[in-house]
Amino acid sequence: MKRTLYIMLMIIMTTSFTTLTSCREEHKDTGDKIEDAIDDTGDAIEEGAEDVEDGIEDAVDDN
């Protein structure tokens, strides 16, 4: 009796876990991918601008 109960509980837990986990949550849609790419590009531009600014400041300090 106990063994049957444990087996049934394991089946219920396994099916409820797989039911609650959706594939849609793991995949981004196209709009999210574009937004992430735009954010990454903006961050890269800001970092490049800061590097240029630091280079200019260093050149001015040397003179």
C-alpha positions in Angstrom: 0.0 0.0 0.0 2.8 2.4 0.9 4.7 1.6 -2.1 1.8 2.3 -4.4 1.2 5.6 -2.7 4.8 6.6 -3.1 4.7 5.7 -6.8 1.5 7.7 -7.3 3.0 10.7 -5.5 6.2 10.5 -7.6 4.1 10.4 -10.8 2.0 13.4 -9.7 5.1 15.4 -8.8 6.8 14.6 -12.0 3.8 15.5 -14.2 3.1 18.7 -12.3 6.8 19.8 -12.6 6.8 19.2 -16.3 3.5 20.9 -16.7 4.6 24.0 -14.9 7.8 24.3 -16.9 6.9 25.9 -20.2 9.1 26.1 -23.3 8.0 29.6 -24.0 9.6 30.9 -20.8 13.0 29.8 -22.0 12.9 31.3 -25.5 12.9 35.0 -26.3 10.8 36.3 -29.1 12.2 38.4 -31.9 11.4 41.7 -30.3 13.3 40.8 -27.1 16.3 39.7 -29.1 16.3 43.0 -31.1 16.0 45.0 -27.9 18.9 43.1 -26.3 21.0 43.7 -29.4 20.2 47.4 -29.3 21.1 47.6 -25.6 24.4 45.8 -26.2 25.2 48.1 -29.1 24.5 51.2 -27.0 26.7 49.9 -24.2 29.5 49.2 -26.6 29.2 52.8 -28.0 29.3 54.3 -24.5 32.4 52.2 -23.6 34.1 53.3 -26.8 33.3 57.0 -26.2 34.7 56.7 -22.7 37.9 55.1 -24.0 38.3 58.0 -26.5 37.7 60.5 -23.8 40.3 58.9 -21.6 42.8 58.9 -24.5 42.2 62.6 -25.2 42.6 63.5 -21.5 45.8 61.5 -21.3 47.1 63.3 -24.5 46.3 66.7 -23.0 47.9 65.8 -19.7 51.1 64.7 -21.5 51.4 68.2 -23.2 
